[in-house]
């Protein structure tokens, strides 16, 4: 689960991280109160969407030469102008895709005197199976280019889970950031606090870009992006309250209500599969034959008829779907249960696109019988390769 920057900063502030004063703006009525709450004369108006690249983003409703989704303001009147242009408009960044995201929240923050911009993130490193810090002296809006063109400027420090972050780890981070004096002393305090927040709140990603060295020599968290492990959210009702469903795909929200593993994608072939590995293989073979999957969907090993029905409804609710591939290997999951769910869903919502069904495993003959006797216009497949070819052919006409 992702949260907004201003929410992330509030979480980090609770652990003692240095952040600037700021006020969220949720509607035009909040502007005057936000301005009065900050000292000025320099303000920063920040779009709050669940996507990076805001500073270089473009608003669909504004001219191409208009400023991006993060703007400096040198007076209250300039703040008001920025808010009027940004709030409610659609911001397009490299991470949103061409559709962009509507900006429903802004964050007005006190300005900072920046000397240097650094990049810091904490994540679970699959190569070491440890929580790791990623550090670079090249922070700011072009960190992606740094990673591609000069990877030697990015340092990874893995943390031993048995000891947690040590003085030696902090020293390595200070050296990676080339911190000295007051900034190095701040690092000794800040880095353990960020690690503690990451672990205690079950984060999957904590990104601070930029972490700044101010002209007075001290560190400040100037931006913050935080994602949480969905499987651990039951332990954190306070974090669950921060969820902004307007930033999430409606189909993914519906899927979560039925405990379905669903991720919306940009293709046109809907997939319903049991097992994450088989789901990935199904998506790969669809790509192999020249089409693209519209979703990742794992109904799980012990799905009920009702769960399968819900999954099918979610797939058909996507207007981009031009065909559906059901690919089930019945181990724990029984093929007849899948068949009953598919038939029930089709009878309820209708079927306006080609449907290919491949069943194999437990009760496969019974499942095929249910499909065959349903009267549905279903294309049967013998194996995964056959199924992929048939659905791609059906979609492409």
N, C-alpha and C positions, 0 to 999 in steps of 0.2 A: 504494500500500500504506500502510495506517495502522499506527501503533504506539501503545502505551500511554503515558500521561503520564510514568510513572517512567522508561520507556525513552527518551522524548524528552528528558527532563531530563538523563539521562546523556550523550546525544549532544551536547547544548548545553554541558554542563559540560566536555566534552573540548575545546571551542572557547573556553573561558574564561568562559562566562556564569555569573553568580552565582545559584546555586540553593540552597535549603535542604537540610539533611541529611535523608535519608529512607531507608526500608527497605521493599522489597516484601514482602507477605504472600501467599504462594501457597497456604497451607493453615493450619489451626488450629495446627499444630505450630510455625509461625514466629512466633507472637504474642509469646511471652516474649523471644525473642532480639531482636525488633524494638524492644520497649519498652526493653530494657537498652541498646540501641545509641544511643538518643536521650536528651538531657539532661532533657527535660520542663521545667517541669511542664505546659506546654501542648503538646498533640499535635493533629494533624489526621488523621482517618481518611478516606481517599478511595477510592471505588469506581473500579476500573479497567475501563472498557468503551470500545469505540470509538463513542462518541456524546457529544454535548454536553448541557448542561442538567442535569448530575448533581446539582448543589446543590439544584435545585428538583424533582428527581425523587421518585417514590413507589415504595416496595417493595410488590409485589403481596401478599406474605405477611404484611405488617404493617398495623396500623390506619392509617387515613387521616391521623391527626394525628401519626404517627411522623415522625422527622426524615428528611431526604433522603439522597442518596448521598454527600455530603461533610459530615463532622461534626467538631466540636471536642470534644476530651476534655481534662479538667483533672486526670486521675489515671490511673494504670495500670488500676485497676478499671473506669473508664469506657471506656478503650480496649478492654478485654476484652469489655465489654457490647456496644459498637458492632460489633466484629468478629463476635461471635456472631450478631447480628441481620442483618448485611449479607452476609457471605460465604456464597455458595451460593444466595442469594435473587435474585429477578428485579426489576430496577430499570426502571421505565417513565419515560421523559423525552419531551420534545417531539420529539426526534430519533430515538428508538427505535421510535416507533409504539406502539400499544396492546399489542402482544405483549411489548415490553420485551426486555431482555437479562439473562441470568444473570450475576451478579457472581462470577467465578472467581478474581479477583485484587484485592487491596487494596494501598494504599500508605500507610504510616504516616510522617508527615512532622513535622518540628520546627515549632512554631508561629512566627508572625511578628507583630511590632508594626507594624500597618499605619496609615499616615497618609493615603495616597491610593491609589486603584486606577485604573490606566490600561489602555487597550486597544491592543495592537500586533499587527499581522499582516504577513507578507510573502507575496506571491503573484505569479503571472504575470498581469499586467493585459492583457487582450485588446484594450482600447481603445488602449493605447499600444504594445503588443507589447514591453513592458519589465517587468522585475521591479520591483514597487512596494511601498513600505511604506504601510500603512493605520494611522493613528494617531488616538486620541481620548482626551480627558481623562475620558471617562465609561466606565471599564472596569467589569468585574464581570458579574453574572448577567443584567443587563438590557440588554446591548449591542444585542440585536435590536430592542428598543423604541426605543433611541436612533437606530438607523439608519432606523427608520420615521418617528419623530415629529420628530426634530431632526437631520436629515442634515448640517446645517451644522457640527455638532460633530465630524464625521469628516473627516479630512484625508488626502489621497493624495499621496505623494511618489514619483515615478517615478525610477528609477536608470538612468543611461546605461550600457549594457553595455560601452562602450569605456573608460570611466574607472572603473567600479565606484563604490562609495559614496564621496562626497567630503566634505571638511570643510563645504562649503556644504549638502549634504544632511543632515548631522548637525545643523547649526545649525537647519535647518527642522524637524527632528524635535523637537529640544529646545524650540523655540518652540511647536510644536503641542501638546506635552505640558505646557507652562508650567513647564519644569524650570529650577531655579536652583541655584547653589552646588554642593554635593557631588553632588546628583542629576544636574546638567548635566554635571559631569565624568565621572560614571559612564556617562552616555549617550554621550559621546565615545568611550568604550572599548567599550560594549556593542553599539551599533547596527552598527558594522563587523563585529564578531564574529558577530552573527546573520546578516548578509548573507553573510559568508564560509561559514557553515554551510549556508545555503540553497543557495548555488551549488555548493559542492564536494560536497555530498551529494545533489544532484539532487532537492531537495525541490519539491513542487508547492504546498505550503502550510505555513507556520510561523505558528502563532497563539499569542500569549502573552496570556492573559486570566484574571486580571489580571497586568499588570506593575505592581509596587507600589513606591511611595516609602515607605520605612519611617520610623519616628519619629526614627531617627538621621540621616535625610537621604539614605540610600543606596538604590539600586535593587536589586530582586530579581525574578527570574522565578518567580512564584508558581504558575503553571499553564502547561502547554505542550501544544499539539496539533500533531502533525507528520504530514504525508502525503508520500509519495515517488512520483516518476514511475516507474510500473511498467516503462516501456521502458528505463530506465537502471539497473535493479536489478542487471543482470549486472556492473556496475562496482563494486557494493558488497556483497560477500558478508557483510560484518559486519552490514549492515542487514537482509539477507535472514534472518539468524539470529534477528532480533527478531520475525519474523512469528508471529502468534497465530492459527492457523487456526480455533480455536473461536469467534472473533469474526466469521468470514466465513461467507457462505452456502455450504453444501456444493456446490450446483450451480455456483457461480462458481469454486470450487476445482477441481472436475472439469473445467470448461471451460478453465481455464488450462493444464491438462495437455495439452490438444489444440490449444492456441494459438487458441482461439475467443474472440471479443469478446462476452462475455455479461454481462448485468446483470439480476438478478432484480427484478421489479416486483410490484405488488399486484393486478394484474388477473387475468382468467381466460381470455384468448386467447393461446396460445403462438405466437410468431412465429419463423420461420426465413427469413432474408433474406440476400442477398449484397450487400454495400456499405453503409456507414454511412448515407449519404444516403437510400438506398432504405428502409433499416430505419426511419429516423426518419419518413419519409413514410408507411410502412405503419402505424406506431404512431399517427400523427396521424389517418389516415383511419378506423382502428378506433374512435378516440375520437369522430370526427365522426358515426359511425353509432350511437353510444350505448353502446359497450362499452369495456373497458380492456385494454391489453396486459399479459400476464403476464411479459414479459421483453423486453429488447433482445438480439438475437442476430444478429451478422454473421459468416457462415461464411467470408467472405473471397473473393477473386477466383479463387484457384487451389486450392480445397478438393478433397480426394480423397474417394472413396466412404467410406473409413473415418472421415474427419473429419465428413462429413455424417451418417453413422450415429451417431457420438458425440453430435452436436448434437441429433439427434432424441431420443436416449435421455435427454438432460438435460432437454429440454422435457417429456417424458412423465413424468419423475420428480417433477415439481411437482404436488402433489395439488390445487392450486388451478386447474389448467388444465382448462377445460371444452370446449376446441376448439383446433385448430391451423391456422394459416395459413402455408403455404409460398409465398413470393413471390420468384421468381428471374428476374433478367434476365441471360441468358447472353452476356456479352461475353468476358472471359477465362474465366469459369466456363462449363462446358458443361451444358446442360439434362439431357442423358442421365446425366451423373455424379450430378447431384442426384437424379434419378429412381431410379437404382440404389441410392443411399444411403438414400433414404426407404423403398424397398421392403425393403431388407435390414433396416433398423431395425424396421419394422413387423412383419416376420416373426419377429424375435427377441424383441421386447418386447410385441407385440400392439398393438391399436388399440381403445381403449374410448371415444374421443371423436370428434366430427366432424372431418374433415380436408379442408381446401380447398387445392387446389394451382393456382397460376398460374405457368406457364412461358412465357418469351419469349426469343428470341435464338438463340444458337448451338446447333444440333442440337435445336431445339425439337420438331420432329416425332418425332424418335427418342425424346426424353424422354417425350412424351405417349404414344407407343406402349408404352414400358416400363410406364408407370403403368396404361394401359388393359388391358394383357395380364397384369397382376399378380394380378388377382382381388380387389384391395383395394376397400373401400367408400370411394372418394374422390370428392369433389365438384370437378369441373373448373370453372375460371373463365377468362374471356377476357381480362380486364385487371384492374388493381388495384382500381378502383372496384367492379367486379363481384365480385371476390374478397372484399373487405371486407364488402359487403352480405350475401353468402352465408354467411360464417363467423359474423357477428353474428346472422343469422336462425337459423342452426343451433344456436348456443349458447343463444339465448333461447327456443328451442323453437317 
